[in-house]
């Protein structure tokens, strides 16, 4: 699960430097960012990844993972809350021991 979460973060974070060696990128209208594997490693289980963004705020709306055999997994994001006030008690300060 940690690996999946790490990949989702990489695909939706907006910082794609770590993915440049493994994927080609294409920006389509929408905006939609398409990742296509360039190596046999990821290409053996991923045909392409499509990240669909909200055109106004550029928040990810969905991630579509297309597999070589035709299967597809879609993860949708909704109900974003932007610039809301958060209570300070929600956060902890982590100090080195």
C-alpha positions, 0 to 999 in steps of 0.5 A, a space after each residue: 500500500 505504501 508503494 501505491 500511495 507513493 506512486 499516486 503522490 508522484 502522479 498528482 503532486 505536480 513535481 514530476 522530476 522523479 518520473 522523468 526517467 521512467 515516463 514520457 509526458 504529454 499534456 492534452 486539453 482539459 487539462 489532462 497529463 498522460 504518462 506513458 512508460 518508456 521502460 519495460 519495467 513499468 510498461 509490463 503492467 501499465 500502458 498509460 496513466 491519465 491525470 485529469 485536472 480541474 481547469 480552474 484550480 489545477 487540482 487533480 480530479 481523477 487518476 486513470 491507470 490503464 493496463 496493457 490487457 485492457 483493465 482500467 482503474 479510476 481514482 476520483 477526487 471530489 469535494 475539495 475545500 480550498 483556503 479553509 481555516 484549520 485549528 492549530 490543534 490539528 497539527 503536532 510539532 515533531 521534534 528530533 529525539 
